[in-house]
Amino acid sequence: MAAQALSSVADNALLIAAIALIADLHGPDWMAPMMKWWFALAYVLLAAFVGAFSDSYPKGKVMFTTNAIKLMGCIIMFSYQYLAPTASWQLVLVFFSYTLVGIGAAAYSPAKYGIVTEMLAPEDLVKGNSWIEGLTVLSVIVGTVLGGILVSPSISAHLQTISWINAIAQTRVEAAILLISIVYVAAALCNLLIPRTNIVYPKQKTQCIALLRDFRFYVSILWRDKLGQISLAVTTLFWGAGATLQFIVIEWSRQQLGYRLDQASILMGVAAVGTVVGAVIAGHVPLRKALHVLPMGVVMGLTVLLMPLATSTWAVYSLLLLIGGLSGFFVVPMNALLQHRGHVLLSAGHSIAVQNFNEQLNILLMLSFYSLLLWLDLPINLIIVFFGLLVAALMSVIIRWNLMNQRKNPELLSRIGHKGRGRALKRS
């Protein structure tokens, strides 16, 4: 948990530093969400391969290796002035370096989540996911706020007065990235302390065509499973909406509240605090009752519609806390249910890879659409209203879908909690 949290802190702090670097290089507004788009693209393109990689080696060793890839991307971004001669090429380099971080994150994810199903019994998965999601979201808070603080005018000016930082970093962003790289190093040290679970999976295939064919089979297994398809649909929608909302909050706070990037990062942290609280409360929901939290997704989408009405500081903070709390409460049980069904039907690494593929593909779609709306110069409040209605409508469709499944399969809920590993693989 410590290794995951530290690595996630660095990822989110680096995102804010990269956004600040794009602003310093006078890049267009749509470039920041598109950078996140490239980050998500790595998850989609590598999904067929990272599951096999995760199940081929001890999870701690996988996390150490992939964290090193993230650190490499961080170092390349730090060196943007030395590796690229013009501002245009420097912007390209920022894209490339954060995409490299995305590659490391894509390979890191099946290991960091897969180890949970290796260590915990099914009845403990919701509680375990509550801790994992709570710490993950807490790391989003700390990382986002840390990134904002490091690029803020007062702190960046102070950092430049420190002799060892000034000797290495020439700009505010370089100083921020230098300190972020230290967090990646701390995560690597924690990776080395992760114990082996002594769970051994069948020998994984190495041929690309075979891995792609098998991955297609894994995706179809989870989408055909009546429990897996609902939890997969919910988590896919949640992560796509969450990634888009992150950039909506930045743009909304700039246009409606007049906030700088470092101030907007605090708002993102406030929403993440709410998510932690919601995740902690969700830890008391039994796995068998995971589907009962689905209506909270509709409520969250409708709550987003109130954002254009919030102008005072207390209203903005309260609303973002509420949105975060609702999202944390309904996604943790869904994530646990999906991990449970994935572990029973497939394996730890492959099930998380399928989950990441679907979630990140939706992030690509939603961020692309959001970037298009920004390019069309639509008012941010209009974008927020459309976004909230879309989330509420899609969650309503998923709820109706779940009710239809239960009517056709009365024994469906009794499948939750079954033990086993890779049942679908053994049958095939």
C-alpha positions as CSV (number, residue, x, y, z in Angstrom):
1,M,0.0,0.0,0.0
2,A,2.9,2.4,0.8
3,A,4.6,1.6,-2.5
4,Q,1.4,2.1,-4.5
5,A,0.5,5.4,-2.6
6,L,4.0,6.9,-3.1
7,S,4.0,6.0,-6.8
8,S,0.6,7.5,-7.3
9,V,1.6,10.6,-5.4
10,A,4.4,11.1,-7.9
11,D,2.1,10.4,-10.9
12,N,-0.4,13.0,-9.9
13,A,2.2,15.6,-8.9
14,L,3.9,15.1,-12.2
15,L,0.6,15.7,-14.1
16,I,0.3,19.1,-12.4
17,A,3.9,19.9,-13.2
18,A,3.4,18.9,-16.8
19,I,0.3,21.1,-17.1
20,A,2.3,24.0,-15.7
21,L,5.1,23.2,-18.2
22,I,2.6,23.3,-21.0
23,A,1.4,26.7,-19.8
24,D,5.0,28.0,-19.5
25,L,5.6,26.9,-23.1
26,H,2.4,28.6,-24.2
27,G,0.7,25.4,-25.4
28,P,-3.1,25.5,-26.2
29,D,-5.8,24.7,-23.6
30,W,-6.7,21.4,-25.2
31,M,-3.2,20.1,-24.9
32,A,-3.5,19.3,-21.1
33,P,-6.4,16.8,-21.5
34,M,-4.8,15.4,-24.6
35,M,-1.7,14.6,-22.6
36,K,-3.8,12.6,-20.2
37,W,-5.3,11.0,-23.3
38,W,-1.8,9.7,-24.3
39,F,-1.3,8.5,-20.8
40,A,-4.5,6.4,-21.0
41,L,-3.6,5.2,-24.5
42,A,-0.7,3.2,-23.0
43,Y,-3.2,1.2,-20.9
44,V,-5.3,0.4,-23.9
45,L,-2.4,-0.6,-26.2
46,L,-0.6,-2.7,-23.7
47,A,-3.6,-4.3,-22.0
48,A,-3.1,-7.7,-23.8
49,F,0.5,-8.0,-22.6
50,V,0.7,-6.5,-19.1
51,G,-1.5,-9.1,-17.5
52,A,0.8,-11.9,-18.7
53,F,3.8,-9.9,-17.5
54,S,2.3,-9.4,-14.1
55,D,1.4,-13.1,-13.6
56,S,4.9,-14.2,-14.8
57,Y,6.9,-12.7,-11.9
58,P,6.4,-11.8,-8.2
59,K,4.2,-8.8,-7.9
60,G,6.8,-6.8,-5.9
61,K,9.4,-7.3,-8.6
62,V,6.9,-6.2,-11.3
63,M,6.1,-3.1,-9.4
64,F,9.8,-2.2,-8.9
65,T,10.5,-2.6,-12.7
66,T,7.5,-0.6,-13.8
67,N,8.1,2.2,-11.2
68,A,11.6,2.5,-12.8
69,I,9.9,3.2,-16.2
70,K,7.9,5.9,-14.5
71,L,11.1,7.5,-13.1
72,M,12.7,7.4,-16.5
73,G,9.7,9.4,-18.0
74,C,10.1,11.9,-15.1
75,I,13.8,12.3,-15.9
76,I,13.1,12.9,-19.6
77,M,10.5,15.5,-18.8
78,F,13.1,17.2,-16.5
79,S,15.5,17.3,-19.4
80,Y,13.1,19.0,-21.8
81,Q,15.4,22.0,-22.4
82,Y,18.4,19.9,-23.1
83,L,16.7,17.3,-25.4
84,A,14.5,19.6,-27.5
85,P,15.8,22.8,-29.2
86,T,12.4,24.7,-29.7
87,A,9.2,25.2,-27.7
88,S,7.2,23.1,-30.2
89,W,9.6,20.1,-29.8
90,Q,9.7,20.6,-26.1
91,L,5.9,20.3,-26.0
92,V,6.2,17.1,-28.0
93,L,8.8,15.8,-25.5
94,V,6.4,16.6,-22.6
95,F,3.8,14.4,-24.3
96,F,6.4,11.6,-24.9
97,S,7.7,11.6,-21.4
98,Y,4.2,11.5,-19.7
99,T,3.2,8.8,-22.2
100,L,6.3,6.8,-20.9
101,V,5.0,7.3,-17.4
102,G,1.7,6.0,-18.7
103,I,3.4,2.9,-20.0
104,G,4.9,2.3,-16.6
105,A,1.6,2.8,-14.9
106,A,-0.2,0.4,-17.3
107,A,2.2,-2.3,-16.4
108,Y,2.2,-1.4,-12.7
109,S,-1.6,-1.6,-12.3
110,P,-2.2,-5.4,-12.7
111,A,0.4,-6.1,-10.1
112,K,-0.7,-3.5,-7.5
113,Y,-4.3,-4.6,-7.7
114,G,-3.7,-8.2,-8.5
115,I,-1.8,-8.8,-5.3
116,V,-4.9,-7.9,-3.3
117,T,-6.8,-10.9,-4.7
118,E,-3.7,-13.1,-4.0
119,M,-3.6,-12.0,-0.3
120,L,-7.3,-11.7,0.7
121,A,-10.3,-14.0,0.8
122,P,-13.4,-13.0,-1.2
123,E,-15.3,-11.8,1.9
124,D,-12.4,-9.4,2.7
125,L,-12.1,-7.9,-0.8
126,V,-14.4,-4.9,-0.1
127,K,-12.6,-4.0,3.1
128,G,-9.2,-4.5,1.3
129,N,-10.3,-2.4,-1.6
130,S,-11.6,0.3,0.8
131,W,-8.0,0.6,2.1
132,I,-6.5,0.4,-1.3
133,E,-8.9,2.9,-3.0
134,G,-8.8,5.1,0.1
135,L,-5.0,5.3,0.0
136,T,-5.0,5.7,-3.8
137,V,-7.4,8.6,-3.6
138,L,-5.4,10.0,-0.7
139,S,-2.4,9.8,-2.9
140,V,-4.3,11.7,-5.6
141,I,-5.0,14.4,-3.0
142,V,-1.4,14.6,-1.8
143,G,0.0,14.4,-5.3
144,T,-2.3,17.0,-6.8
145,V,-1.8,19.4,-4.0
146,L,1.9,18.7,-3.9
147,G,2.2,19.4,-7.6
148,G,0.2,22.7,-7.2
149,I,2.4,23.8,-4.3
150,L,5.7,23.0,-6.1
151,V,4.7,25.2,-9.1
152,S,3.1,28.0,-7.1
153,P,5.0,31.3,-7.4
154,S,6.0,31.6,-3.7
155,I,7.2,28.0,-3.2
156,S,8.9,27.8,-6.6
157,A,10.8,31.0,-5.8
158,H,11.9,29.6,-2.4
159,L,13.0,26.4,-4.0
160,Q,15.3,28.3,-6.3
161,T,17.1,29.7,-3.3
162,I,18.1,26.2,-2.1
163,S,21.7,25.7,-3.3
164,W,21.5,22.0,-4.4
165,I,18.2,22.5,-6.2
166,N,19.4,25.7,-7.9
167,A,22.5,23.9,-9.0
168,I,20.4,21.3,-10.9
169,A,17.1,23.0,-11.8
170,Q,16.9,26.2,-13.8
171,T,13.1,26.7,-13.9
172,R,10.1,26.3,-11.5
173,V,9.0,23.2,-13.3
174,E,12.4,21.6,-13.3
175,A,12.6,22.2,-9.5
176,A,9.2,20.6,-9.1
177,I,10.1,17.5,-11.2
178,L,13.4,17.1,-9.4
179,L,11.5,16.7,-6.1
180,I,8.9,14.5,-7.7
181,S,11.6,12.1,-8.8
182,I,12.6,11.6,-5.2
183,V,9.1,10.4,-4.5
184,Y,9.5,7.8,-7.3
185,V,12.7,6.6,-5.7
186,A,11.0,6.3,-2.3
187,A,8.3,4.2,-4.0
188,A,11.0,1.9,-5.5
189,L,12.5,1.3,-2.0
190,C,9.0,0.2,-0.8
191,N,8.7,-2.1,-3.8
192,L,11.7,-4.0,-2.7
193,L,10.1,-4.7,0.7
194,I,6.9,-6.3,-0.8
195,P,6.8,-10.0,0.3
196,R,6.2,-12.9,-2.1
197,T,2.6,-14.4,-2.0
198,N,4.0,-17.7,-3.4
199,I,1.1,-18.0,-5.8
200,V,2.2,-19.4,-9.1
201,Y,0.2,-19.1,-12.3
202,P,0.5,-21.3,-15.4
203,K,3.4,-20.4,-17.7
204,Q,2.4,-17.3,-19.7
205,K,2.5,-17.1,-23.5
206,T,5.0,-14.8,-25.1
207,Q,3.9,-14.6,-28.7
208,C,2.0,-11.3,-29.5
209,I,-0.7,-12.9,-31.7
210,A,-1.4,-15.5,-29.1
211,L,-1.6,-12.9,-26.3
212,L,-3.9,-10.7,-28.3
213,R,-6.2,-13.7,-29.1
214,D,-6.3,-14.8,-25.5
215,F,-6.9,-11.2,-24.3
216,R,-9.9,-11.0,-26.6
217,F,-11.2,-14.2,-25.0
218,Y,-10.6,-12.7,-21.5
219,V,-12.5,-9.5,-22.3
220,S,-15.5,-11.6,-23.7
221,I,-15.5,-13.7,-20.5
222,L,-15.9,-10.8,-18.1
223,W,-18.5,-9.0,-20.4
224,R,-20.5,-12.2,-20.7
225,D,-20.5,-12.8,-16.9
226,K,-23.8,-11.3,-15.5
227,L,-22.0,-10.0,-12.4
228,G,-18.8,-9.0,-14.2
229,Q,-20.5,-7.0,-16.9
230,I,-22.4,-4.8,-14.4
231,S,-19.3,-4.0,-12.2
232,L,-17.1,-3.6,-15.3
233,A,-19.6,-1.2,-16.9
234,V,-19.8,0.9,-13.6
235,T,-16.0,1.1,-13.1
236,T,-15.5,1.9,-16.8
237,L,-17.9,4.8,-16.6
238,F,-16.5,6.0,-13.2
239,W,-12.9,6.2,-14.3
240,G,-13.7,7.9,-17.6
241,A,-15.9,10.4,-15.8
242,G,-13.4,10.9,-13.0
243,A,-10.5,11.7,-15.4
244,T,-12.7,14.1,-17.3
245,L,-14.0,15.8,-14.2
246,Q,-10.4,16.4,-13.1
247,F,-9.8,18.7,-16.1
248,I,-13.3,20.2,-15.9
249,V,-12.6,21.3,-12.3
250,I,-9.4,23.0,-13.5
251,E,-11.1,24.8,-16.3
252,W,-14.2,25.6,-14.3
253,S,-12.2,27.1,-11.4
254,R,-10.2,29.2,-13.9
255,Q,-13.2,30.6,-15.8
256,Q,-15.8,30.9,-13.0
257,L,-13.6,31.4,-9.9
258,G,-10.5,33.0,-11.4
259,Y,-8.2,30.5,-9.8
260,R,-4.6,29.8,-10.8
261,L,-3.4,26.2,-11.4
262,D,-2.0,25.7,-7.9
263,Q,-5.3,26.9,-6.4
264,A,-7.3,24.7,-8.8
265,S,-5.2,21.7,-7.6
266,I,-6.5,22.3,-4.1
267,L,-10.1,22.0,-5.4
268,M,-9.2,18.7,-7.0
269,G,-7.8,17.6,-3.6
270,V,-11.0,18.6,-1.9
271,A,-13.0,16.3,-4.2
272,A,-10.5,13.6,-3.5
273,V,-11.0,14.0,0.3
274,G,-14.6,13.3,-0.3
275,T,-13.8,10.2,-2.2
276,V,-11.6,8.9,0.6
277,V,-14.5,9.4,3.1
278,G,-16.9,7.7,0.7
279,A,-14.4,4.8,0.2
280,V,-14.0,4.4,4.0
281,I,-17.8,4.2,4.5
282,A,-18.1,1.8,1.6
283,G,-15.7,-0.5,3.4
284,H,-18.6,-1.6,5.6
285,V,-20.7,-2.8,2.7
286,P,-20.6,-6.6,2.4
287,L,-19.5,-8.0,-0.9
288,R,-22.9,-9.7,-1.4
289,K,-24.6,-6.3,-1.2
290,A,-22.2,-4.5,-3.6
291,L,-24.9,-4.0,-6.2
292,H,-27.1,-2.1,-3.8
293,V,-24.9,1.0,-4.1
294,L,-25.6,1.5,-7.9
295,P,-28.2,4.4,-7.3
296,M,-25.4,6.5,-5.8
297,G,-24.0,6.8,-9.3
298,V,-27.2,8.5,-10.5
299,V,-27.1,10.8,-7.5
300,M,-23.5,11.8,-8.2
301,G,-24.3,12.7,-11.9
302,L,-27.2,14.9,-10.8
303,T,-25.0,16.5,-8.1
304,V,-22.5,17.6,-10.7
305,L,-25.3,19.8,-12.2
306,L,-25.0,22.1,-9.2
307,M,-21.5,23.1,-10.0
308,P,-22.4,26.1,-12.2
309,L,-24.5,27.5,-9.3
310,A,-21.6,27.4,-6.8
311,T,-19.7,30.7,-6.5
312,S,-18.8,31.1,-2.8
313,T,-15.8,29.2,-1.4
314,W,-17.9,27.2,1.1
315,A,-20.4,26.2,-1.6
316,V,-17.6,25.1,-3.9
317,Y,-15.8,23.0,-1.2
318,S,-19.0,21.5,0.1
319,L,-20.2,20.5,-3.4
320,L,-16.9,18.9,-4.4
321,L,-16.7,17.0,-1.1
322,L,-20.2,15.6,-1.8
323,I,-19.4,14.6,-5.4
324,G,-16.2,12.9,-4.2
325,G,-18.0,11.2,-1.3
326,L,-20.7,9.8,-3.6
327,S,-18.2,8.5,-6.1
328,G,-16.0,6.8,-3.5
329,F,-19.0,5.1,-1.9
330,F,-20.3,3.5,-5.1
331,V,-17.1,2.6,-6.9
332,V,-15.3,0.7,-4.1
333,P,-17.9,-2.1,-3.8
334,M,-18.1,-2.3,-7.6
335,N,-14.3,-2.5,-7.9
336,A,-14.2,-5.3,-5.3
337,L,-17.0,-7.2,-7.1
338,L,-15.2,-6.9,-10.4
339,Q,-11.9,-8.1,-8.9
340,H,-13.7,-11.0,-7.2
341,R,-15.3,-12.2,-10.5
342,G,-12.1,-11.6,-12.4
343,H,-10.1,-13.6,-10.0
344,V,-12.6,-16.5,-10.0
345,L,-13.0,-16.6,-13.8
346,L,-9.5,-15.6,-14.9
347,S,-6.4,-14.6,-12.9
348,A,-5.3,-11.6,-10.9
349,G,-3.1,-10.1,-13.6
350,H,-5.4,-10.8,-16.6
351,S,-8.6,-9.6,-14.9
352,I,-7.0,-6.3,-13.9
353,A,-5.6,-5.9,-17.4
354,V,-9.1,-6.4,-18.8
355,Q,-10.5,-3.9,-16.3
356,N,-7.8,-1.3,-17.2
357,F,-8.4,-1.8,-20.9
358,N,-12.1,-0.9,-20.6
359,E,-11.6,1.9,-18.1
360,Q,-8.8,3.6,-20.0
361,L,-10.6,3.2,-23.3
362,N,-13.5,5.1,-21.9
363,I,-11.1,7.7,-20.6
364,L,-9.8,8.1,-24.1
365,L,-13.3,8.5,-25.5
366,M,-14.5,11.0,-22.8
367,L,-11.3,13.1,-22.8
368,S,-11.4,13.2,-26.6
369,F,-14.9,14.5,-26.5
370,Y,-14.1,17.0,-23.8
371,S,-11.1,18.3,-25.8
372,L,-13.4,18.6,-28.8
373,L,-15.9,20.7,-26.7
374,L,-13.0,23.0,-25.6
375,W,-11.8,23.3,-29.2
376,L,-15.3,24.4,-30.2
377,D,-15.1,27.0,-27.4
378,L,-18.2,26.0,-25.6
379,P,-18.9,27.5,-22.2
380,I,-17.6,25.4,-19.4
381,N,-20.9,25.5,-17.5
382,L,-22.7,24.0,-20.5
383,I,-20.1,21.3,-20.7
384,I,-20.6,20.5,-17.0
385,V,-24.4,20.2,-17.4
386,F,-24.0,17.9,-20.4
387,F,-21.4,15.8,-18.4
388,G,-23.6,15.4,-15.3
389,L,-26.7,14.4,-17.4
390,L,-24.6,11.9,-19.3
391,V,-23.3,10.2,-16.1
392,A,-26.8,10.1,-14.5
393,A,-28.4,8.7,-17.7
394,L,-25.8,6.0,-18.2
395,M,-26.0,4.9,-14.6
396,S,-29.8,4.6,-14.9
397,V,-29.3,2.3,-17.9
398,I,-26.8,0.2,-15.9
399,I,-29.3,-0.1,-13.0
400,R,-32.0,-1.3,-15.4
401,W,-29.6,-3.7,-17.0
402,N,-28.8,-5.2,-13.6
403,L,-32.5,-5.7,-12.7
404,M,-33.1,-7.5,-16.0
405,N,-30.1,-9.8,-15.3
406,Q,-31.5,-10.6,-11.8
407,R,-35.0,-11.3,-13.2
408,K,-33.6,-13.7,-15.8
409,N,-31.1,-15.3,-13.3
410,P,-32.7,-15.5,-9.8
411,E,-29.7,-17.3,-8.4
412,L,-27.3,-14.6,-9.6
413,L,-26.5,-13.0,-6.3
414,S,-25.7,-16.4,-4.8
415,R,-22.6,-16.5,-7.0
416,I,-21.0,-13.6,-5.1
417,G,-18.4,-15.0,-2.7
418,H,-17.6,-18.2,-4.6
419,K,-14.0,-19.3,-4.2
420,G,-11.7,-20.4,-6.9
421,R,-9.2,-19.1,-9.4
422,G,-9.3,-19.2,-13.2
423,R,-12.5,-21.3,-13.6
424,A,-13.1,-20.1,-17.2
425,L,-9.5,-20.8,-18.2
426,K,-9.8,-24.3,-16.9
427,R,-13.0,-24.9,-18.7
428,S,-11.6,-23.6,-22.0
